[in-house]
Amino acid sequence: MLRATVVVEDDERRIGWDQVILNRISGTQTGNYSQAYLLDIGTSNENISFGDITPGYLVMYNLDATNFVSYGFASANKHGRLQPKRTADDECGLPNIVYLDGGTNLHLQADTAACKVRIIAYEA
């Protein structure tokens, strides 16, 4: 079982349930494997390969402090965005969690300059 919870906090206090939408994702993972990737994403389309596993859920982080990275499931159709980290103290931007259907490809493209992206792929 794979579970992810997103909690939003400001500098001084935790924002309550009534002030934010808390995203909760759970799903069944049929395989037992996950793989972590650290990728250099350039300003042209990159089709990401996951090697020996068939990924289901992907958790993606932009490690860049300035630039965003677009993502999608076709080279010309990138509607998602990995935001840059907000402060120098952040290790990365907010995580994006997506499910990659079988036979679907993940495409990434940095906006202005190359960015490092961390992806954790959980076997479907």
Secondary structure by P-SEA (a helix, b strand, c coil): cbbbbbbbbcccccccccccbbbbbbbbbcccbbbbbbbbccccbbbbbbccccccbbbbbbccccbbbbbccccccccccccccccccccccbbbbbbbcccbbbbbbbcccbbbbbbbbccc
